[in-house]
Amino acid sequence: MTEPKPVRTASVALVLLVIFLDTLGIGVIIPVLPRLVASFVGGDLAAGSRWYGVLSATYSSMQFMFAPAIGALSDRFGRRTVILGSLAGAATNYVLTIFAPSLAWLFVGRVIAGVSGASFSAATAYIADVTPPEKRAQNFGLVGAMFGLGFIVGPAVGGLLGRIDLRAPFALAALLNAANFAYGVFVLPESLPKERRRAFSFKRANPVGALLGLRRNPVLLGLSGTIVLSYLSQSILQSVWALHTQNRFGWSTLDVGLSLTAVGVAAATVQGGMVRPTVRRFGERRTMIFALTCSGLGFVGFGVAWQAWALYAIILPFALGGLAGPATQAILTRAVDPSEQGELQGTLASLQSATYVLGPLISTRLFARFSTAGSHPYIPGAAFFAAAVLTFTGLLLALRLFARQRSIDPTLTA
């Protein structure tokens, strides 16, 4: 495979700033979106949780359908164009939400956001374009750190604004995405030279074709189960966190925002400062195994946490699970040609989106069935326990793949 020619470090910094601002826009709405949805159904949190799950699944359904096409388009026309289109779509969604007179309009906005929501997959393809293979885990860790930093500031600000008005955080998110779009237009360079682009193919650009394409590569196919289960467990966490903490601990939107800020601090610390030394010392595979173990144990901890302080105590060890993403991305990007990085990221985004269709539906129904007043049996952490089972199953699948590869090539120890 032809390796990419590294470009100036400034290009990596520029796309990391795009990711940070985009994540900041997402973070500000997380503490308030469940309550905004509930406001359209009489303020009933249980009924609102079901509609919130459907709303989240709608967004993810659109991403599942369109992510492979957007990834393929980035291989054809470049990453910059896709990133800019995604930011424009996100801004449109937030504006619609500000003025939405009914629940139906929230769904319209999420459809638009889902179709265009490919900035993260395009950004990771951008990183792969401009980074040599041996440094990709480190830079993918920085992507995760930017995601964490967005959640340090975003949820706290969203929680504060939500106390003023439930729609105020969406106005800020719209402004952030508009500013991010302008920044991209005037500052962000293209990362994929024309000579490394390839023709658009409808066969690769649909979700079925993209997923079937995993069969061509034993590494992608072997890790696909682990990836899906990991994505699904994270989707469950994100979908039920606000509902769980508001229901079990009586948290306000500000409390939820501050807790997510703590998650962001921990994630940024781990992915920004620990990826490079950990991967260099233990290798990508051992790092992935360790991280998935931490993630699974963290889910169990969230499920059994009986007081708010216990929930906070689990956040940092749980954040060590964030090492799995950069290590996995580095393994996967080594397995494909540079001209296929967009397709790879589009396929991963499609897999993630499929789980984000199922995750909110599973978690919100587990919450409504086992975690609300009057539930029999009453299991407050049911959704987190389900996420732990999924994570440990994914870990077993990864161990099976690595053992099979070592039996073929005994030199593969890391």
N, C-alpha and C positions, 0 to 999 in steps of 0.2 A: 504494500500500500504506500502511496506517496504521502509523506508527512507534510503537515501544514508549515508554512514559513511563519515564524513568530513575527508579530508586528509590535509596534511600540507599546510599552506598558500602559501608556495613557489610554489606549483603546479599551483595555480591560477595565480601567478605572471608570471610564465613561459609561460602559454598559452596566457596571455595578451600581452606579448612581441611578441609572434608569430603573433597575430592579428595586433599589431602596425606595424611591419615590412611588413606584407602583404599589409596593407592599404597604407603604404608609397609607396610601389611599384605601387599600383593603382593610387594614387594621382599624381604622377609625370607625368603620361601620359594624364590626363584629359585636360589640357590646349592646348595640341598640336594635339590630335587625330582628331578633326574635320578638322583642316587644312591639316593634312597628307592625310586624305581621299579626301579632295578637290583637293589636288595636283595631284591626279590620274585622275581627270576629268577637267583638264584645269584651275584649280584654281577658278572655279565658286562656290561660297559659297552656293547658293540656290540648285544647283544640288548636291553639296557635302553633304548638310544637309540631302537630301533624302537617299543617299547611307550610310551616317553615321547612320541614323535611322535603315536601313536594317541590317547593320553590328551589331549594338547593339541588334537588335531583334534576330539575328542568335545566338549570345552568350547566350541570355536568353532562347531561344528555347532549346538549348542543356541542360541548367541547368534544365529547366522544365521537360525534358524527363528523366534525369539521377539523379537528386537530391534525389528522394525517394529511388532509389537503393543504392546510396552512404550512405544515412542515415541508411538504413537497414543493409548495410555492416558494418557500424560502431557499430551497436548493436551486430553484430556477431563477428567481429574481433577486435574491439576496436577503440577508437577515434584517437589515435596516427598514426595508419597506414593510415587512411583517410586523416588526415592533411598533412602528408608527401607526399602522392600521389598528393594532390591538389597543393602543392607548386612546385613539379616537373613539373606538367602540365602548371602552370602559367609561369615558367621560359622558358619552351619550346615555349610557345606562344610569349613571348617577343623577343626571339632570332629570330623566324621566321619573326616577324614584322621588326626587324632591317634590314634584308636583303631582304624583300619583293620587288620583281621587278614589281608587279602589284597589283591591287585591289583584285584579286582572292586569292593571298597569304595571304592578311589580313584576308580574310574569313576563310582560313584554320587554321590560328592561333587562331581565335576566337572560332572555333569549338572545338579545343583541350582544350582551356581555359574553355569553357562552360561545357564540359564533366567532367573535373576534378575540376571545381571551387566550391568546397564544404568546404573550410577551415572555413568559418564563421559559417556554420550550425554545423559542427563538433566541432568547438570551443565553441559554445553555449551549445551543448550537454555535452561537457567536463565540463563547468561551472556548469551545472545542476547536473552532477555526483558528484562533489566534494563540493557542497554547500548545507547546510540545507535550506528547503523551505522559512523560514522567512528571510533569507539573500539573496535570489536570485535576488530580484529587485535591491539591491545595487550592486551586482556583475555584473548583466546584464548592469547596468549603467556604470560600469567600462569598460565593453566591448565597449559600445558606446563612452566612453571617449577615449579609444585607437584608435577607428575609427576617432574621431575628431582630436586627436594629429597627426595621419598620414596625415590628411588633412591640418594641420598647416604647416608642413614642405614640404610635397610632392608637392602640386600644385605650391608653390613658387619656389622650385627647378626646377620643370618641366618647368615652365614659363621661368626661366633663361636659362636653357639648350636649350629650344625650339628656343631661339633667335640665338643660335649657329647653331643648326641643328635640324630639326623636328624629327629625329630618335634618337637623343642623349638621351632623357628621357627613351626610351625603353631599351637602354643598361644599364642604371642605374637600371631600374626595374628588368631586368634579373639578375643582380648581387645581388640585395637585396633578391630576391626569392631563388637564389642559396645559399646565406649565411643563409637564414632562414631555408632552408632544412637541411643544415649541422648542424645548431643549434638544430633542432628538433631531428635529428638522435642521437646526443650525449648527449643531456640534457633533453629533454621533456619526462617525465614519462607517462605511460599509466594510464588512469583514470577509466576505466571500468574493474573491476575484472572478471575473467572467470566465476565465479559462478553467475554473474548477466547478462551474455550474453544470447542471445536467437538465435534460428535457423533462417537462412535466408529464406524468403518466397517471391517468385515471385509475389504472390497476393498483398503483401504490397509494393513491390519494383517497381511497375510501377505507373506513375502519376495518372492514372484513379483509380486504387485500393486505392492509398494513399488518394486521395481526397474523394472518397466514404467512406473511413474509418472515416472521420470526423463525419459522421452521428451517429457513436456509442457513441459519447460524446456530450451532450447538450451544454456544455460550448464552446468546439471547434467549433461546428456547429454554435452556436449563434454569436460567434465573427468572424467567417470566412469572412462575408461580410465586416465588419469594417477593418479587416486585409488586404483584397484584395484592397479595395478602398484607404487605407492609403499607401500601397505599390505602387499602380498605380500613386498616386499624387506625391510621392517622385521620381518615375521613370521619370515622366514628367519634374520635376525640374532639375534632373541631366542631362537629355538628351538635354535640351534647354538652360541651363544657359550660356554656352560658346557662343552659336549661338546668343542668345538674347543680351548679353552684348557687343559682338563684333559688332553686327549690329546696336543697338540703341545708344550705347555710344562710338563706335569706339575704343573699348579696344584692346590692344595688348595681346599676349599670357601671358606676364608678368602681365598685369593688371588682366586678368582672374585668373591667379595663385594666386595673392595677395588677390583677393576677396574670393577665396575658402579657403585661409589660414585664413581669418577672420571668415568664416563659421566654420572652424575647431576649432578655438579658442573658439568661442561661444559654439559649441557643446560639446567640452571637459569640459568647465566650468560648463555647465548645468548637463551633465551626470556624470561627475566625482565628483562634489561637491553638487549637489542638490537632487539627487535621494533619498538617504537615509533619510535626514530630511523631504523631502516632503511626501514620502510614509509613514514614521512613524507618521507624523502629520495628514495626510488626508486619508491614505489608498490607496490601489492600484487602486480602481475603480474611486474615485474622482480625483486622479492624472491623470488617463487616460483621463477623460472627460475634465479636464482643459487643458491638453496638446494638445488634438485634436482641441480644440477651438483656442488656440494660433497658431497652425499650419495653420488652415484654414484662419485666419485673416492675417497671414504672407504671404500666397500666394496672397491674394488680394492686400496687400501692394506692393509686388514685381511687380504685374501687373500694378499698377498705378504709380509706381516710375518714375518720369520724369527726374531726374538727378542722377548721380552716388552716390552723398552723401546720397540721400534719400534711395537708395538701401542698402547702408551700415547701415543706421539708423534702418532698419527693421530686420537686421540679428539677433540681440540679442533677441528681443521678439519672433521672429520666432523659434529660437533655443530652447525655452521653450517647443516646440512641441516634442523635443527629449525625454521628460519624458515619453511619451506614450509607447515607445518601451519596456523599462525595466519593466514598470508596467504591460503591456500586457503579456510579456514573463513570468513574475512571476505568473500571473493568470493561464496561459496555462500549465506551468510545474507542478503546483499543481494538475491539473486535470488528469494527466496520471501517470502510474507506472514508477519507475526508469528504468526498462528494456525497456521502450518504448520511452525514451528521444531522441534517435537517429532517430527513426521513426517520432516523432513529429517535430524535427528540419528539417528533410528531407522534410516532407510535407509542412512546412512553407517555406522552400527554394523553393519548387516547385511552391507554390502559388506566391511567390515573383517573380520567374522567368517568370511565365505566364504573370504577369503584366509588367515585363520588356521586354516582347515581344511586348505588346500593347503600353506601354508608349512611347518608342522612335518613333514608327510609328505615334501615335497620335500627339505627341508634335512637331515633325519635320514637319508634314503636316500642322498643325495649324500655325507653324512659316512661312512656305513657302506660305501659302494661305493668311494670314492676316498681317504678320509682315515685309515683305520685300518691297523694293521700288516698287511703282506702285500697291500695293494691294488695292482693293476696296471691302469692307471697310478696312481701315487701323486700326488695333487693335494690337499694339505692344505687349501687355501683354496677348494675347488670351490664350496661353498655361497655364499661371499661373492662370487665371480665371477658366479654366477647372479644374485644380488641386484643387482649393478652393471648387468648387461644389462637387467634389468627396469626399474631406475630411469631409465636413459638412454632407454629406449623410451617411458616415461611422459613424460619431458621433451619428446621429439619430438612427442608427441600434444598437449601443452599449447601448444607453439610453433605447431602447426598451427591450433589453435582461436583463439589470439590473432591470428594473421595473418588468419584468415577474418573475425574480428570487426572488425579494422582496415580491411579492404577494404569493409565495410559502413558503418562509422563511423570515419573517419580521426582523429577526436578522441580515440579510445581508445588512448592511448600508455602508460598506466601499468598 
